[in-house]
Amino acid sequence: MEKIHLYDKILYPVVTEKSTNLSELNKIVFKVPDAANKKNLKKNIEKIFKVNVTKINIINKQNRTKVTRGRKVKVSGYKKAIITLKKGQSIDLTTGI
């Protein structure tokens, strides 16, 4: 059986204007692999960052096509997780993992 590392379930944090506004509500947004689920994410985030997770929302962004300079371009989809932390706790994303 293959041993899975804790960091395999978290690809990287999503840092956008919307996710920065969510950080005021104790919410952090991460891009996660397609095979990730809520139970494993909760365990891994609590072990890595030493915080208490109260809720996890997972969003699947679908594949789509867009037109760039008159050509159709395929934009691949991804999966992201919005993690709600216990009140008063936070994760500092500037230090890195």
ChimeraX attribute file (.defattr): number of C-alpha atoms within 10 A of each C-alpha:
attribute: neighborCount
match mode: 1-to-1
recipient: residues
	/A:1	3
	/A:2	4
	/A:3	5
	/A:4	8
	/A:5	8
	/A:6	14
	/A:7	13
	/A:8	11
	/A:9	20
	/A:10	18
	/A:11	12
	/A:12	15
	/A:13	17
	/A:14	18
	/A:15	12
	/A:16	10
	/A:17	8
	/A:18	10
	/A:19	16
	/A:20	14
	/A:21	12
	/A:22	16
	/A:23	16
	/A:24	10
	/A:25	13
	/A:26	17
	/A:27	23
	/A:28	24
	/A:29	23
	/A:30	19
	/A:31	18
	/A:32	23
	/A:33	15
	/A:34	12
	/A:35	7
	/A:36	16
	/A:37	15
	/A:38	14
	/A:39	9
	/A:40	11
	/A:41	20
	/A:42	17
	/A:43	13
	/A:44	18
	/A:45	18
	/A:46	13
	/A:47	12
	/A:48	11
	/A:49	12
	/A:50	12
	/A:51	15
	/A:52	17
	/A:53	19
	/A:54	11
	/A:55	13
	/A:56	19
	/A:57	12
	/A:58	17
	/A:59	13
	/A:60	12
	/A:61	11
	/A:62	10
	/A:63	10
	/A:64	10
	/A:65	11
	/A:66	11
	/A:67	9
	/A:68	8
	/A:69	7
	/A:70	7
	/A:71	9
	/A:72	10
	/A:73	12
	/A:74	11
	/A:75	11
	/A:76	10
	/A:77	11
	/A:78	14
	/A:79	16
	/A:80	22
	/A:81	24
	/A:82	18
	/A:83	23
	/A:84	21
	/A:85	21
	/A:86	14
	/A:87	12
	/A:88	7
	/A:89	13
	/A:90	19
	/A:91	14
	/A:92	9
	/A:93	12
	/A:94	6
	/A:95	6
	/A:96	7
	/A:97	11
